[in-house]
Amino acid sequence: MPRAGKWRVRFNSDWQGYAADFGNHLGYDTTASNGPRDATPCHANVGIGSHTILVLLQDN
């Protein structure tokens, strides 16, 4: 994650509203903490279904 703080899911491509056969795997909001991981300055837990795109944004 590029910076610490609350991140909210704004788009989940697995939502069944797009197609009845989608899995509807729920993405969830998360909080990123300071501490480098995978070449980024912060890290967070993110739940994501297979073949899914999640877009998370911070409120400023």
PDB file of N, CA, C and O in Angstrom:
ATOM      1  N   MET A   1       0.854  -1.171   0.000  1.00  0.00           N
ATOM      2  CA  MET A   1       0.000   0.000   0.000  1.00  0.00           C
ATOM      3  C   MET A   1       0.899   1.233   0.000  1.00  0.00           C
ATOM      4  O   MET A   1       1.961   1.224   0.623  1.00  0.00           O
ATOM      5  N   PRO A   2       0.494   2.271  -0.677  1.00  0.00           N
ATOM      6  CA  PRO A   2       1.347   3.453  -0.764  1.00  0.00           C
ATOM      7  C   PRO A   2       1.395   4.293   0.506  1.00  0.00           C
ATOM      8  O   PRO A   2       2.369   5.013   0.729  1.00  0.00           O
ATOM      9  N   ARG A   3       0.340   4.213   1.362  1.00  0.00           N
ATOM     10  CA  ARG A   3       0.379   4.962   2.622  1.00  0.00           C
ATOM     11  C   ARG A   3      -0.570   4.332   3.645  1.00  0.00           C
ATOM     12  O   ARG A   3      -1.501   3.605   3.300  1.00  0.00           O
ATOM     13  N   ALA A   4      -0.297   4.639   4.916  1.00  0.00           N
ATOM     14  CA  ALA A   4      -1.080   4.083   6.017  1.00  0.00           C
ATOM     15  C   ALA A   4      -2.461   4.729   6.079  1.00  0.00           C
ATOM     16  O   ALA A   4      -2.686   5.802   5.520  1.00  0.00           O
ATOM     17  N   GLY A   5      -3.376   4.059   6.765  1.00  0.00           N
ATOM     18  CA  GLY A   5      -4.711   4.593   6.998  1.00  0.00           C
ATOM     19  C   GLY A   5      -5.804   3.698   6.442  1.00  0.00           C
ATOM     20  O   GLY A   5      -5.540   2.605   5.941  1.00  0.00           O
ATOM     21  N   LYS A   6      -7.032   4.179   6.540  1.00  0.00           N
ATOM     22  CA  LYS A   6      -8.220   3.444   6.102  1.00  0.00           C
ATOM     23  C   LYS A   6      -8.342   3.463   4.584  1.00  0.00           C
ATOM     24  O   LYS A   6      -8.221   4.515   3.956  1.00  0.00           O
ATOM     25  N   TRP A   7      -8.581   2.291   4.000  1.00  0.00           N
ATOM     26  CA  TRP A   7      -8.809   2.140   2.562  1.00  0.00           C
ATOM     27  C   TRP A   7     -10.179   1.502   2.373  1.00  0.00           C
ATOM     28  O   TRP A   7     -10.501   0.512   3.030  1.00  0.00           O
ATOM     29  N   ARG A   8     -10.983   2.066   1.479  1.00  0.00           N
ATOM     30  CA  ARG A   8     -12.348   1.577   1.251  1.00  0.00           C
ATOM     31  C   ARG A   8     -12.479   0.963  -0.145  1.00  0.00           C
ATOM     32  O   ARG A   8     -11.936   1.481  -1.121  1.00  0.00           O
ATOM     33  N   VAL A   9     -13.210  -0.149  -0.217  1.00  0.00           N
ATOM     34  CA  VAL A   9     -13.484  -0.782  -1.514  1.00  0.00           C
ATOM     35  C   VAL A   9     -14.478   0.097  -2.265  1.00  0.00           C
ATOM     36  O   VAL A   9     -15.561   0.398  -1.763  1.00  0.00           O
ATOM     37  N   ARG A  10     -14.098   0.504  -3.472  1.00  0.00           N
ATOM     38  CA  ARG A  10     -14.963   1.338  -4.314  1.00  0.00           C
ATOM     39  C   ARG A  10     -15.489   0.575  -5.522  1.00  0.00           C
ATOM     40  O   ARG A  10     -16.489   0.972  -6.120  1.00  0.00           O
ATOM     41  N   PHE A  11     -14.824  -0.516  -5.884  1.00  0.00           N
ATOM     42  CA  PHE A  11     -15.255  -1.324  -7.029  1.00  0.00           C
ATOM     43  C   PHE A  11     -14.849  -2.762  -6.781  1.00  0.00           C
ATOM     44  O   PHE A  11     -13.714  -3.031  -6.386  1.00  0.00           O
ATOM     45  N   ASN A  12     -15.780  -3.698  -7.013  1.00  0.00           N
ATOM     46  CA  ASN A  12     -15.522  -5.131  -6.903  1.00  0.00           C
ATOM     47  C   ASN A  12     -16.094  -5.781  -8.156  1.00  0.00           C
ATOM     48  O   ASN A  12     -17.312  -5.859  -8.310  1.00  0.00           O
ATOM     49  N   SER A  13     -15.230  -6.248  -9.049  1.00  0.00           N
ATOM     50  CA  SER A  13     -15.684  -6.807 -10.330  1.00  0.00           C
ATOM     51  C   SER A  13     -16.400  -8.142 -10.179  1.00  0.00           C
ATOM     52  O   SER A  13     -16.982  -8.631 -11.148  1.00  0.00           O
ATOM     53  N   ASP A  14     -16.376  -8.751  -8.985  1.00  0.00           N
ATOM     54  CA  ASP A  14     -17.019 -10.041  -8.762  1.00  0.00           C
ATOM     55  C   ASP A  14     -18.460  -9.901  -8.259  1.00  0.00           C
ATOM     56  O   ASP A  14     -19.100 -10.906  -7.947  1.00  0.00           O
ATOM     57  N   TRP A  15     -18.974  -8.676  -8.176  1.00  0.00           N
ATOM     58  CA  TRP A  15     -20.334  -8.431  -7.696  1.00  0.00           C
ATOM     59  C   TRP A  15     -21.350  -9.097  -8.620  1.00  0.00           C
ATOM     60  O   TRP A  15     -21.250  -8.966  -9.840  1.00  0.00           O
ATOM     61  N   GLN A  16     -22.325  -9.809  -8.057  1.00  0.00           N
ATOM     62  CA  GLN A  16     -23.331 -10.511  -8.863  1.00  0.00           C
ATOM     63  C   GLN A  16     -24.273  -9.564  -9.585  1.00  0.00           C
ATOM     64  O   GLN A  16     -25.017 -10.005 -10.461  1.00  0.00           O
ATOM     65  N   GLY A  17     -24.271  -8.288  -9.255  1.00  0.00           N
ATOM     66  CA  GLY A  17     -25.058  -7.311  -9.998  1.00  0.00           C
ATOM     67  C   GLY A  17     -24.586  -7.164 -11.434  1.00  0.00           C
ATOM     68  O   GLY A  17     -25.344  -6.718 -12.296  1.00  0.00           O
ATOM     69  N   TYR A  18     -23.338  -7.535 -11.698  1.00  0.00           N
ATOM     70  CA  TYR A  18     -22.810  -7.478 -13.064  1.00  0.00           C
ATOM     71  C   TYR A  18     -23.205  -8.705 -13.869  1.00  0.00           C
ATOM     72  O   TYR A  18     -23.461  -8.597 -15.069  1.00  0.00           O
ATOM     73  N   ALA A  19     -23.260  -9.866 -13.234  1.00  0.00           N
ATOM     74  CA  ALA A  19     -23.658 -11.110 -13.903  1.00  0.00           C
ATOM     75  C   ALA A  19     -24.066 -12.122 -12.840  1.00  0.00           C
ATOM     76  O   ALA A  19     -23.411 -12.242 -11.805  1.00  0.00           O
ATOM     77  N   ALA A  20     -25.141 -12.841 -13.096  1.00  0.00           N
ATOM     78  CA  ALA A  20     -25.676 -13.788 -12.114  1.00  0.00           C
ATOM     79  C   ALA A  20     -24.704 -14.911 -11.779  1.00  0.00           C
ATOM     80  O   ALA A  20     -24.766 -15.470 -10.684  1.00  0.00           O
ATOM     81  N   ASP A  21     -23.804 -15.251 -12.704  1.00  0.00           N
ATOM     82  CA  ASP A  21     -22.880 -16.357 -12.454  1.00  0.00           C
ATOM     83  C   ASP A  21     -21.576 -15.910 -11.783  1.00  0.00           C
ATOM     84  O   ASP A  21     -20.682 -16.733 -11.585  1.00  0.00           O
ATOM     85  N   PHE A  22     -21.449 -14.633 -11.433  1.00  0.00           N
ATOM     86  CA  PHE A  22     -20.264 -14.178 -10.705  1.00  0.00           C
ATOM     87  C   PHE A  22     -20.321 -14.708  -9.274  1.00  0.00           C
ATOM     88  O   PHE A  22     -21.404 -14.956  -8.743  1.00  0.00           O
ATOM     89  N   GLY A  23     -19.169 -14.880  -8.661  1.00  0.00           N
ATOM     90  CA  GLY A  23     -19.074 -15.490  -7.336  1.00  0.00           C
ATOM     91  C   GLY A  23     -19.534 -14.623  -6.184  1.00  0.00           C
ATOM     92  O   GLY A  23     -19.859 -15.146  -5.118  1.00  0.00           O
ATOM     93  N   ASN A  24     -19.572 -13.307  -6.368  1.00  0.00           N
ATOM     94  CA  ASN A  24     -19.980 -12.368  -5.326  1.00  0.00           C
ATOM     95  C   ASN A  24     -19.085 -12.455  -4.087  1.00  0.00           C
ATOM     96  O   ASN A  24     -19.554 -12.263  -2.965  1.00  0.00           O
ATOM     97  N   HIS A  25     -17.792 -12.747  -4.293  1.00  0.00           N
ATOM     98  CA  HIS A  25     -16.837 -12.768  -3.181  1.00  0.00           C
ATOM     99  C   HIS A  25     -16.715 -11.349  -2.652  1.00  0.00           C
ATOM    100  O   HIS A  25     -16.390 -10.430  -3.404  1.00  0.00           O
ATOM    101  N   LEU A  26     -16.969 -11.167  -1.385  1.00  0.00           N
ATOM    102  CA  LEU A  26     -16.977  -9.831  -0.807  1.00  0.00           C
ATOM    103  C   LEU A  26     -15.564  -9.310  -0.586  1.00  0.00           C
ATOM    104  O   LEU A  26     -14.758  -9.944   0.097  1.00  0.00           O
ATOM    105  N   GLY A  27     -15.274  -8.171  -1.160  1.00  0.00           N
ATOM    106  CA  GLY A  27     -14.074  -7.432  -0.799  1.00  0.00           C
ATOM    107  C   GLY A  27     -14.424  -6.604   0.421  1.00  0.00           C
ATOM    108  O   GLY A  27     -15.598  -6.307   0.644  1.00  0.00           O
ATOM    109  N   TYR A  28     -13.451  -6.228   1.206  1.00  0.00           N
ATOM    110  CA  TYR A  28     -13.757  -5.473   2.416  1.00  0.00           C
ATOM    111  C   TYR A  28     -12.790  -4.313   2.591  1.00  0.00           C
ATOM    112  O   TYR A  28     -11.665  -4.340   2.093  1.00  0.00           O
ATOM    113  N   ASP A  29     -13.252  -3.292   3.309  1.00  0.00           N
ATOM    114  CA  ASP A  29     -12.391  -2.171   3.653  1.00  0.00           C
ATOM    115  C   ASP A  29     -11.269  -2.680   4.551  1.00  0.00           C
ATOM    116  O   ASP A  29     -11.417  -3.698   5.229  1.00  0.00           O
ATOM    117  N   THR A  30     -10.154  -1.969   4.550  1.00  0.00           N
ATOM    118  CA  THR A  30      -9.005  -2.400   5.334  1.00  0.00           C
ATOM    119  C   THR A  30      -8.256  -1.181   5.856  1.00  0.00           C
ATOM    120  O   THR A  30      -8.501  -0.057   5.418  1.00  0.00           O
ATOM    121  N   THR A  31      -7.359  -1.406   6.776  1.00  0.00           N
ATOM    122  CA  THR A  31      -6.510  -0.345   7.310  1.00  0.00           C
ATOM    123  C   THR A  31      -5.059  -0.733   7.084  1.00  0.00           C
ATOM    124  O   THR A  31      -4.606  -1.773   7.560  1.00  0.00           O
ATOM    125  N   ALA A  32      -4.339   0.098   6.364  1.00  0.00           N
ATOM    126  CA  ALA A  32      -2.920  -0.145   6.092  1.00  0.00           C
ATOM    127  C   ALA A  32      -2.086   0.374   7.257  1.00  0.00           C
ATOM    128  O   ALA A  32      -2.382   1.419   7.837  1.00  0.00           O
ATOM    129  N   SER A  33      -1.048  -0.371   7.583  1.00  0.00           N
ATOM    130  CA  SER A  33      -0.133  -0.010   8.664  1.00  0.00           C
ATOM    131  C   SER A  33       1.232   0.322   8.099  1.00  0.00           C
ATOM    132  O   SER A  33       1.617  -0.186   7.046  1.00  0.00           O
ATOM    133  N   ASN A  34       1.966   1.179   8.802  1.00  0.00           N
ATOM    134  CA  ASN A  34       3.340   1.481   8.407  1.00  0.00           C
ATOM    135  C   ASN A  34       4.193   0.237   8.528  1.00  0.00           C
ATOM    136  O   ASN A  34       3.970  -0.596   9.407  1.00  0.00           O
ATOM    137  N   GLY A  35       5.148   0.115   7.665  1.00  0.00           N
ATOM    138  CA  GLY A  35       6.058  -1.023   7.651  1.00  0.00           C
ATOM    139  C   GLY A  35       6.147  -1.568   6.246  1.00  0.00           C
ATOM    140  O   GLY A  35       5.143  -2.007   5.685  1.00  0.00           O
ATOM    141  N   PRO A  36       7.331  -1.546   5.671  1.00  0.00           N
ATOM    142  CA  PRO A  36       7.474  -1.952   4.274  1.00  0.00           C
ATOM    143  C   PRO A  36       7.159  -3.424   4.039  1.00  0.00           C
ATOM    144  O   PRO A  36       7.429  -4.287   4.874  1.00  0.00           O
ATOM    145  N   ARG A  37       6.580  -3.673   2.875  1.00  0.00           N
ATOM    146  CA  ARG A  37       6.336  -5.036   2.424  1.00  0.00           C
ATOM    147  C   ARG A  37       6.216  -5.008   0.912  1.00  0.00           C
ATOM    148  O   ARG A  37       5.504  -4.170   0.358  1.00  0.00           O
ATOM    149  N   ASP A  38       6.904  -5.914   0.245  1.00  0.00           N
ATOM    150  CA  ASP A  38       6.840  -6.040  -1.218  1.00  0.00           C
ATOM    151  C   ASP A  38       7.102  -4.714  -1.926  1.00  0.00           C
ATOM    152  O   ASP A  38       6.374  -4.338  -2.845  1.00  0.00           O
ATOM    153  N   ALA A  39       8.126  -4.022  -1.501  1.00  0.00           N
ATOM    154  CA  ALA A  39       8.597  -2.774  -2.126  1.00  0.00           C
ATOM    155  C   ALA A  39       7.605  -1.618  -2.008  1.00  0.00           C
ATOM    156  O   ALA A  39       7.658  -0.681  -2.804  1.00  0.00           O
ATOM    157  N   THR A  40       6.702  -1.668  -1.029  1.00  0.00           N
ATOM    158  CA  THR A  40       5.805  -0.549  -0.743  1.00  0.00           C
ATOM    159  C   THR A  40       5.989  -0.141   0.718  1.00  0.00           C
ATOM    160  O   THR A  40       6.404  -0.966   1.532  1.00  0.00           O
ATOM    161  N   PRO A  41       5.689   1.118   1.070  1.00  0.00           N
ATOM    162  CA  PRO A  41       5.980   1.592   2.419  1.00  0.00           C
ATOM    163  C   PRO A  41       5.028   1.088   3.507  1.00  0.00           C
ATOM    164  O   PRO A  41       5.353   1.180   4.691  1.00  0.00           O
ATOM    165  N   CYS A  42       3.858   0.556   3.130  1.00  0.00           N
ATOM    166  CA  CYS A  42       2.865   0.107   4.113  1.00  0.00           C
ATOM    167  C   CYS A  42       2.272  -1.228   3.670  1.00  0.00           C
ATOM    168  O   CYS A  42       2.481  -1.671   2.540  1.00  0.00           O
ATOM    169  N   HIS A  43       1.530  -1.858   4.577  1.00  0.00           N
ATOM    170  CA  HIS A  43       0.919  -3.150   4.255  1.00  0.00           C
ATOM    171  C   HIS A  43      -0.477  -3.243   4.872  1.00  0.00           C
ATOM    172  O   HIS A  43      -0.793  -2.536   5.828  1.00  0.00           O
ATOM    173  N   ALA A  44      -1.315  -4.137   4.306  1.00  0.00           N
ATOM    174  CA  ALA A  44      -2.686  -4.337   4.790  1.00  0.00           C
ATOM    175  C   ALA A  44      -3.176  -5.713   4.360  1.00  0.00           C
ATOM    176  O   ALA A  44      -2.652  -6.298   3.412  1.00  0.00           O
ATOM    177  N   ASN A  45      -4.182  -6.224   5.060  1.00  0.00           N
ATOM    178  CA  ASN A  45      -4.858  -7.452   4.650  1.00  0.00           C
ATOM    179  C   ASN A  45      -5.962  -7.091   3.666  1.00  0.00           C
ATOM    180  O   ASN A  45      -6.734  -6.160   3.896  1.00  0.00           O
ATOM    181  N   VAL A  46      -6.026  -7.838   2.564  1.00  0.00           N
ATOM    182  CA  VAL A  46      -7.033  -7.592   1.533  1.00  0.00           C
ATOM    183  C   VAL A  46      -7.634  -8.933   1.132  1.00  0.00           C
ATOM    184  O   VAL A  46      -6.904  -9.865   0.796  1.00  0.00           O
ATOM    185  N   GLY A  47      -8.967  -9.035   1.165  1.00  0.00           N
ATOM    186  CA  GLY A  47      -9.649 -10.241   0.710  1.00  0.00           C
ATOM    187  C   GLY A  47     -10.107 -10.045  -0.723  1.00  0.00           C
ATOM    188  O   GLY A  47     -10.770  -9.058  -1.041  1.00  0.00           O
ATOM    189  N   ILE A  48      -9.750 -10.989  -1.592  1.00  0.00           N
ATOM    190  CA  ILE A  48     -10.097 -10.837  -3.006  1.00  0.00           C
ATOM    191  C   ILE A  48     -10.369 -12.214  -3.608  1.00  0.00           C
ATOM    192  O   ILE A  48      -9.628 -13.166  -3.364  1.00  0.00           O
ATOM    193  N   GLY A  49     -11.436 -12.307  -4.395  1.00  0.00           N
ATOM    194  CA  GLY A  49     -11.777 -13.558  -5.059  1.00  0.00           C
ATOM    195  C   GLY A  49     -10.919 -13.787  -6.297  1.00  0.00           C
ATOM    196  O   GLY A  49     -10.268 -12.868  -6.794  1.00  0.00           O
ATOM    197  N   SER A  50     -10.926 -15.021  -6.786  1.00  0.00           N
ATOM    198  CA  SER A  50     -10.168 -15.319  -8.000  1.00  0.00           C
ATOM    199  C   SER A  50     -10.771 -14.576  -9.190  1.00  0.00           C
ATOM    200  O   SER A  50     -11.984 -14.371  -9.244  1.00  0.00           O
ATOM    201  N   HIS A  51      -9.948 -14.182 -10.121  1.00  0.00           N
ATOM    202  CA  HIS A  51     -10.368 -13.458 -11.333  1.00  0.00           C
ATOM    203  C   HIS A  51     -11.135 -12.172 -10.996  1.00  0.00           C
ATOM    204  O   HIS A  51     -12.067 -11.802 -11.709  1.00  0.00           O
ATOM    205  N   THR A  52     -10.748 -11.503  -9.926  1.00  0.00           N
ATOM    206  CA  THR A  52     -11.456 -10.316  -9.435  1.00  0.00           C
ATOM    207  C   THR A  52     -10.542  -9.106  -9.438  1.00  0.00           C
ATOM    208  O   THR A  52      -9.341  -9.215  -9.188  1.00  0.00           O
ATOM    209  N   ILE A  53     -11.120  -7.961  -9.721  1.00  0.00           N
ATOM    210  CA  ILE A  53     -10.423  -6.685  -9.582  1.00  0.00           C
ATOM    211  C   ILE A  53     -11.094  -5.921  -8.449  1.00  0.00           C
ATOM    212  O   ILE A  53     -12.310  -5.730  -8.457  1.00  0.00           O
ATOM    213  N   LEU A  54     -10.302  -5.487  -7.479  1.00  0.00           N
ATOM    214  CA  LEU A  54     -10.785  -4.598  -6.422  1.00  0.00           C
ATOM    215  C   LEU A  54     -10.106  -3.257  -6.593  1.00  0.00           C
ATOM    216  O   LEU A  54      -8.908  -3.192  -6.869  1.00  0.00           O
ATOM    217  N   VAL A  55     -10.860  -2.194  -6.432  1.00  0.00           N
ATOM    218  CA  VAL A  55     -10.291  -0.847  -6.399  1.00  0.00           C
ATOM    219  C   VAL A  55     -10.535  -0.310  -4.996  1.00  0.00           C
ATOM    220  O   VAL A  55     -11.677  -0.194  -4.552  1.00  0.00           O
ATOM    221  N   LEU A  56      -9.444   0.018  -4.300  1.00  0.00           N
ATOM    222  CA  LEU A  56      -9.527   0.602  -2.966  1.00  0.00           C
ATOM    223  C   LEU A  56      -8.997   2.028  -3.024  1.00  0.00           C
ATOM    224  O   LEU A  56      -7.976   2.294  -3.658  1.00  0.00           O
ATOM    225  N   LEU A  57      -9.698   2.944  -2.358  1.00  0.00           N
ATOM    226  CA  LEU A  57      -9.297   4.349  -2.324  1.00  0.00           C
ATOM    227  C   LEU A  57      -9.330   4.855  -0.895  1.00  0.00           C
ATOM    228  O   LEU A  57     -10.059   4.333  -0.051  1.00  0.00           O
ATOM    229  N   GLN A  58      -8.531   5.878  -0.637  1.00  0.00           N
ATOM    230  CA  GLN A  58      -8.569   6.556   0.653  1.00  0.00           C
ATOM    231  C   GLN A  58      -9.393   7.824   0.540  1.00  0.00           C
ATOM    232  O   GLN A  58      -9.338   8.524  -0.471  1.00  0.00           O
ATOM    233  N   ASP A  59     -10.162   8.118   1.589  1.00  0.00           N
ATOM    234  CA  ASP A  59     -10.858   9.400   1.671  1.00  0.00           C
ATOM    235  C   ASP A  59      -9.840  10.442   2.099  1.00  0.00           C
ATOM    236  O   ASP A  59      -9.062  10.210   3.024  1.00  0.00           O
ATOM    237  N   ASN A  60      -9.843  11.560   1.449  1.00  0.00           N
ATOM    238  CA  ASN A  60      -8.902  12.628   1.828  1.00  0.00           C
ATOM    239  C   ASN A  60      -9.655  13.812   2.352  1.00  0.00           C
ATOM    240  O   ASN A  60      -9.047  14.815   2.724  1.00  0.00           O
TER     241      ASN A  60
END
